[in-house]
Amino acid sequence: MTRGTGRGAGSAAVRSVDVARLAGVSQKTVSRVFNDEPYVSADVRRRVLDAAERLGYRRNNAARALASGRTHSIGVVTLGTALYGPASLLMGVERVVRDTGYALRVVNTMEGDPAGVAGAMDSLLDQGVDGIVISEPIDEQGHGGELSLRLDVPVLVIAAPPSVTAPMVLTAGGGVDLMARTATEHLLDLGHLTVHHLAGPQRWYAARDRMKGWQAALTAQGRDIPPVVVGDWSAASGYEAGRQLAEDGGVTAVFAANDDMAIGLIRALTEAGRRVPEDVSVVGFDDIPVAAYVTPPLTTVRQPFDAVAQEGLKRLVHAIENPQAEPLPPSGPTVDLIVRASTVPPPSSRKTPARGRRTASRAPTLPDGGPSADR
């Protein structure tokens, strides 16, 4: 059997010098191509990549890390949960990190474990990551204080206030209070005198931000602020809240902090003889895939999980690769209110409501001075 001169995936390890020889360039040029350095022509870059593919060349990341002082990996600390918001955000982060060329290392924490985030970050630092993403942490201590951990890599905190000490701490996923405010204003604009709120568990910064936006909308228009009913993000807790709210004939509008609770709420209201939306209008939050197919189709706020991940990771990678540079500026939040059939004017002023989508990108000043962060 005749054996070719090229080396493939099943042969001895292919070296960068082999790629250089096949592409007709220097070994330094191969290094520049794979390090994505400038001043390499498109033709040369294509030849190097084609040669690497033909030979089955894989970069020696360990040697690359020794040479650059970086491992080209990003760690993510996330809550171990199947909830739609955190899971969708993690998927968005995974997609973006893959596109940046960095490896991803994920450590899950459990709700109820106060040492979870700190322990997860210690684990990631031991693995030598170049940066860390803290995705939707929970305030387990109940006071929103800073974690007693000093990091030597840039950190991106998504949907929560900065809570660590690091060379650079970035935030993303802000503006959730503005989204909640817009949802509440939609109900007020329909003519409801006030809006009740089914909140999420208050250890979650996301739940606090949604309640903050709801309160701001009512305060700005001089409306009464009803007592808050608190759930745990589940449809079952929404159902229990709905049974409680159904007993109050004065309830004509409810803003629920997520779609699952809104769906449970609607079921309980319907069983109690309170029609949705004829008697009670309901707005959810997240725009889960089933929201458009429940009865009635749910008016809700769509969360921009992919956009948050895209912008946040872009800023984190810039901080990793340009440690002396100023951080990239964040963009303002965009609110995407999806108006469906679960909201109409109250019975006393019935009109035909508009359907469709309402988008806002301007963040009004809140009573406490400005917008905050997400779930």
C-alpha positions as CSV (number, residue, x, y, z in Angstrom):
1,M,0.0,0.0,0.0
2,T,1.3,3.4,-1.0
3,R,1.4,5.9,1.9
4,G,1.0,9.7,1.2
5,T,3.3,12.3,2.4
6,G,0.6,14.4,4.2
7,R,-0.3,13.6,7.9
8,G,-3.9,13.3,9.0
9,A,-5.9,12.8,12.1
10,G,-4.9,9.2,12.5
11,S,-1.1,9.7,12.1
12,A,1.6,11.3,14.3
13,A,0.8,14.7,15.8
14,V,0.7,17.4,13.1
15,R,2.9,20.4,14.0
16,S,2.5,24.1,12.9
17,V,5.7,23.7,10.8
18,D,3.8,21.0,8.8
19,V,1.0,23.5,8.2
20,A,3.5,26.2,7.2
21,R,5.3,23.9,4.7
22,L,2.0,22.9,3.0
23,A,0.7,26.4,2.9
24,G,4.0,27.8,1.6
25,V,4.4,30.3,4.5
26,S,6.6,30.7,7.6
27,Q,5.8,29.1,10.9
28,K,5.4,32.6,12.3
29,T,2.7,33.4,9.8
30,V,0.8,30.2,10.9
31,S,1.0,31.4,14.5
32,R,-0.3,34.9,13.5
33,V,-3.2,33.3,11.7
34,F,-4.3,31.1,14.6
35,N,-3.8,33.9,17.1
36,D,-6.0,36.1,14.9
37,E,-3.4,38.8,14.6
38,P,-3.8,41.6,12.1
39,Y,-1.7,42.3,8.9
40,V,-2.3,38.8,7.4
41,S,-3.8,38.9,3.9
42,A,-7.1,37.1,3.3
43,D,-5.4,34.8,0.7
44,V,-2.6,33.8,3.1
45,R,-5.1,33.3,6.0
46,R,-7.2,31.0,3.7
47,R,-4.2,29.0,2.6
48,V,-3.1,28.4,6.2
49,L,-6.6,27.4,7.3
50,D,-7.0,25.1,4.3
51,A,-3.7,23.4,5.0
52,A,-4.5,23.0,8.7
53,E,-7.9,21.4,7.8
54,R,-6.2,19.0,5.2
55,L,-3.6,17.9,7.8
56,G,-6.0,17.7,10.7
57,Y,-4.0,20.2,12.7
58,R,-5.1,21.1,16.2
59,R,-3.5,23.9,18.1
60,N,-1.5,23.0,21.2
61,N,-3.6,25.1,23.7
62,A,-1.3,24.2,26.6
63,A,1.7,25.6,24.8
64,R,-0.3,28.6,23.6
65,A,-1.3,29.3,27.2
66,L,2.3,29.2,28.4
67,A,3.3,31.6,25.6
68,S,0.4,34.1,26.0
69,G,-0.2,33.8,29.7
70,R,-3.9,33.0,28.9
71,T,-5.8,29.7,28.6
72,H,-8.4,31.1,26.1
73,S,-11.2,29.8,28.4
74,I,-14.1,31.6,30.1
75,G,-15.8,30.3,33.3
76,V,-19.5,30.6,33.9
77,V,-21.1,30.4,37.4
78,T,-24.8,29.7,37.0
79,L,-27.7,28.5,39.0
80,G,-28.4,24.8,38.5
81,T,-32.1,25.2,37.5
82,A,-34.5,24.3,34.7
83,L,-36.2,27.7,35.0
84,Y,-36.7,29.2,31.6
85,G,-34.9,32.5,32.2
86,P,-31.6,31.2,33.6
87,A,-31.5,28.2,31.2
88,S,-32.1,30.5,28.2
89,L,-29.5,32.9,29.3
90,L,-26.9,30.1,29.8
91,M,-27.7,28.8,26.3
92,G,-27.1,32.3,24.9
93,V,-23.8,32.5,26.7
94,E,-22.7,29.1,25.4
95,R,-23.5,30.1,21.8
96,V,-21.6,33.4,22.1
97,V,-18.6,31.9,23.8
98,R,-18.3,29.2,21.1
99,D,-18.3,31.9,18.4
100,T,-15.5,33.8,20.2
101,G,-13.1,30.8,20.0
102,Y,-12.8,30.5,23.8
103,A,-13.4,27.3,25.6
104,L,-16.3,27.3,28.1
105,R,-16.2,25.9,31.6
106,V,-19.5,25.9,33.5
107,V,-20.0,25.4,37.2
108,N,-23.6,25.1,38.6
109,T,-24.6,26.3,42.0
110,M,-27.6,25.3,44.0
111,E,-30.3,27.6,45.4
112,G,-29.9,27.6,49.2
113,D,-26.1,27.2,49.3
114,P,-24.7,30.5,50.5
115,A,-21.1,29.4,49.6
116,G,-22.1,28.2,46.2
117,V,-21.0,31.2,44.1
118,A,-17.7,31.7,46.0
119,G,-16.9,28.0,45.8
120,A,-17.7,27.9,42.1
121,M,-15.4,30.9,41.3
122,D,-12.6,29.3,43.3
123,S,-13.0,26.1,41.2
124,L,-12.8,28.1,38.0
125,L,-9.8,30.1,39.1
126,D,-8.0,26.8,39.9
127,Q,-8.7,25.9,36.2
128,G,-6.9,29.0,35.1
129,V,-9.8,30.7,33.3
130,D,-9.2,34.1,31.7
131,G,-12.5,35.6,32.8
132,I,-15.6,34.7,34.7
133,V,-19.3,35.2,34.0
134,I,-21.6,35.2,37.0
135,S,-25.1,34.5,35.5
136,E,-28.1,35.6,37.6
137,P,-26.8,35.0,41.1
138,I,-29.2,34.9,44.0
139,D,-28.9,37.0,47.1
140,E,-28.7,34.0,49.5
141,Q,-27.8,36.3,52.5
142,G,-30.7,38.6,51.9
143,H,-28.7,41.8,52.0
144,G,-27.2,42.2,48.6
145,G,-23.7,42.5,50.0
146,E,-20.5,42.0,48.1
147,L,-19.0,38.5,48.1
148,S,-15.8,38.3,50.1
149,L,-13.7,37.1,47.2
150,R,-11.0,39.0,45.3
151,L,-10.4,37.9,41.7
152,D,-7.5,38.5,39.4
153,V,-9.4,38.1,36.2
154,P,-12.2,40.3,34.6
155,V,-15.7,39.4,35.7
156,L,-19.1,39.9,34.0
157,V,-22.1,39.9,36.2
158,I,-25.4,39.3,34.4
159,A,-28.8,40.4,35.9
160,A,-27.5,41.4,39.3
161,P,-25.5,44.2,40.9
162,P,-21.7,43.9,40.9
163,S,-20.8,41.7,43.9
164,V,-17.1,40.9,43.6
165,T,-13.7,42.7,43.6
166,A,-11.8,42.2,40.4
167,P,-9.5,44.1,38.0
168,M,-12.6,44.9,36.0
169,V,-16.2,44.2,36.9
170,L,-18.8,44.5,34.1
171,T,-22.5,44.2,34.2
172,A,-25.1,43.2,31.6
173,G,-28.8,42.4,31.5
174,G,-29.9,45.7,33.0
175,G,-33.3,47.4,32.4
176,V,-35.6,44.7,33.8
177,D,-37.3,47.3,36.0
178,L,-38.0,49.3,32.8
179,M,-39.5,46.2,31.2
180,A,-41.7,45.7,34.3
181,R,-42.7,49.4,34.3
182,T,-43.7,49.1,30.6
183,A,-45.9,46.1,31.3
184,T,-47.6,47.9,34.2
185,E,-48.1,51.0,32.1
186,H,-49.7,49.0,29.4
187,L,-52.4,47.9,31.9
188,L,-52.8,51.5,33.2
189,D,-53.1,52.8,29.7
190,L,-56.0,50.4,29.0
191,G,-57.8,52.2,31.8
192,H,-57.2,50.0,34.9
193,L,-57.2,52.1,38.1
194,T,-54.4,50.0,39.5
195,V,-52.4,46.8,38.9
196,H,-51.8,44.0,41.3
197,H,-48.4,42.2,41.3
198,L,-47.6,38.5,41.6
199,A,-43.9,38.7,42.5
200,G,-41.1,36.2,42.3
201,P,-39.1,35.1,45.3
202,Q,-37.3,38.1,46.8
203,R,-33.9,36.4,47.0
204,W,-33.8,36.9,43.3
205,Y,-32.5,40.2,42.1
206,A,-34.8,39.7,39.0
207,A,-37.9,39.5,41.2
208,R,-36.8,42.7,43.1
209,D,-36.2,44.6,39.8
210,R,-39.6,43.6,38.4
211,M,-41.4,44.7,41.6
212,K,-39.4,47.9,41.5
213,G,-40.6,48.7,37.9
214,W,-44.2,47.9,38.9
215,Q,-44.0,50.2,41.9
216,A,-42.4,53.0,39.8
217,A,-45.2,52.9,37.2
218,L,-48.0,53.1,39.8
219,T,-46.2,55.8,41.8
220,A,-45.5,57.9,38.7
221,Q,-49.3,58.0,37.9
222,G,-50.4,58.5,41.5
223,R,-52.1,55.1,41.7
224,D,-52.7,52.9,44.8
225,I,-50.1,50.3,45.3
226,P,-51.8,47.0,46.3
227,P,-50.2,44.4,48.6
228,V,-47.8,42.1,46.8
229,V,-48.5,38.4,46.4
230,V,-45.2,36.4,46.3
231,G,-44.8,33.2,44.3
232,D,-41.8,31.0,43.6
233,W,-41.7,31.2,39.8
234,S,-43.8,28.1,39.4
235,A,-47.3,27.7,37.8
236,A,-48.4,26.1,41.0
237,S,-47.6,29.2,43.0
238,G,-49.3,31.3,40.4
239,Y,-52.4,29.1,40.8
240,E,-52.4,29.6,44.6
241,A,-52.0,33.4,44.1
242,G,-54.9,33.4,41.7
243,R,-57.2,31.7,44.2
244,Q,-56.3,34.5,46.6
245,L,-56.7,37.3,44.1
246,A,-60.0,35.9,42.8
247,E,-61.6,36.6,46.1
248,D,-61.1,40.3,45.6
249,G,-63.7,41.7,43.2
250,G,-61.7,44.9,42.8
251,V,-58.9,43.1,41.1
252,T,-59.0,43.9,37.3
253,A,-55.4,43.7,36.3
254,V,-52.4,41.6,37.4
255,F,-48.7,41.8,36.4
256,A,-47.0,38.5,37.0
257,A,-43.2,38.4,37.3
258,N,-42.9,35.4,34.9
259,D,-45.1,33.6,32.4
260,D,-45.4,30.3,34.4
261,M,-46.9,32.1,37.3
262,A,-49.2,34.0,35.0
263,I,-50.5,30.8,33.4
264,G,-51.2,29.3,36.9
265,L,-52.9,32.5,37.9
266,I,-55.2,32.5,34.8
267,R,-56.2,28.9,35.6
268,A,-57.2,29.8,39.1
269,L,-59.1,33.0,38.1
270,T,-61.0,31.0,35.4
271,E,-62.0,28.3,37.9
272,A,-63.3,31.0,40.3
273,G,-65.5,32.4,37.6
274,R,-63.3,35.4,36.9
275,R,-62.9,35.6,33.1
276,V,-59.5,36.6,31.5
277,P,-59.4,39.1,30.1
278,E,-63.0,40.2,30.3
279,D,-62.9,40.5,34.1
280,V,-59.2,40.5,34.9
281,S,-56.3,41.3,32.5
282,V,-53.0,39.5,33.0
283,V,-49.5,40.3,31.8
284,G,-46.6,37.9,32.2
285,F,-42.8,38.2,31.7
286,D,-40.3,36.2,29.6
287,D,-42.4,35.2,26.6
288,I,-41.8,31.4,27.0
289,P,-42.6,29.4,23.9
290,V,-46.0,28.3,25.1
291,A,-47.2,31.8,26.0
292,A,-48.7,32.4,22.5
293,Y,-50.7,29.1,22.7
294,V,-52.4,29.2,26.1
295,T,-56.0,30.3,26.5
296,P,-56.1,33.3,26.1
297,P,-52.7,33.9,24.4
298,L,-50.6,35.7,27.0
299,T,-49.5,39.4,26.8
300,T,-45.9,39.3,28.1
301,V,-42.5,41.0,28.0
302,R,-40.0,39.2,25.8
303,Q,-36.5,39.0,27.4
304,P,-33.5,39.6,25.0
305,F,-31.4,36.7,26.3
306,D,-29.2,36.3,23.2
307,A,-28.6,40.1,23.0
308,V,-27.6,40.3,26.6
309,A,-25.2,37.4,26.2
310,Q,-23.8,38.8,22.9
311,E,-23.1,42.3,24.4
312,G,-21.9,41.1,27.7
313,L,-19.4,38.5,26.3
314,K,-18.1,41.0,23.7
315,R,-17.3,43.4,26.5
316,L,-15.7,40.6,28.7
317,V,-13.5,39.3,25.9
318,H,-12.4,42.9,25.1
319,A,-11.4,43.3,28.8
320,I,-9.5,40.0,28.8
321,E,-7.6,40.8,25.6
322,N,-7.1,44.6,26.3
323,P,-6.5,44.8,30.0
324,Q,-5.2,48.3,29.9
325,A,-8.0,49.7,27.7
326,E,-11.2,51.4,28.8
327,P,-14.2,49.0,28.9
328,L,-16.6,49.0,26.0
329,P,-19.7,51.0,26.8
330,P,-22.9,49.2,27.4
331,S,-26.0,49.8,25.2
332,G,-29.3,50.9,26.6
333,P,-32.0,48.3,27.2
334,T,-34.7,47.6,24.7
335,V,-38.2,46.7,25.9
336,D,-40.3,44.3,23.8
337,L,-43.9,44.1,25.0
338,I,-45.8,41.4,23.1
339,V,-49.5,42.3,23.3
340,R,-51.8,39.4,22.9
341,A,-55.4,38.5,24.0
342,S,-55.0,38.4,27.8
343,T,-55.3,42.2,28.3
344,V,-58.2,44.5,27.6
345,P,-59.7,47.6,29.2
346,P,-61.6,47.0,32.5
347,P,-65.3,46.2,32.3
348,S,-66.3,49.8,33.2
349,S,-64.6,51.2,30.0
350,R,-64.5,48.4,27.5
351,K,-62.9,49.2,24.2
352,T,-61.2,47.2,21.5
353,P,-57.5,47.0,22.3
354,A,-54.7,47.1,19.8
355,R,-52.8,43.8,19.2
356,G,-49.2,43.4,18.2
357,R,-45.8,44.5,19.6
358,R,-44.8,47.6,21.4
359,T,-41.0,48.4,21.5
360,A,-39.3,51.0,23.6
361,S,-35.6,51.8,23.9
362,R,-35.7,54.9,26.1
363,A,-35.2,54.4,29.8
364,P,-37.2,57.0,31.8
365,T,-35.8,58.2,35.1
366,L,-37.2,56.2,38.0
367,P,-37.9,57.7,41.4
368,D,-34.6,56.3,42.8
369,G,-32.6,57.8,40.0
370,G,-32.4,55.2,37.2
371,P,-32.8,51.7,35.8
372,S,-31.4,48.4,37.3
373,A,-30.7,44.7,36.3
374,D,-32.4,41.1,35.2
375,R,-33.4,37.3,35.8
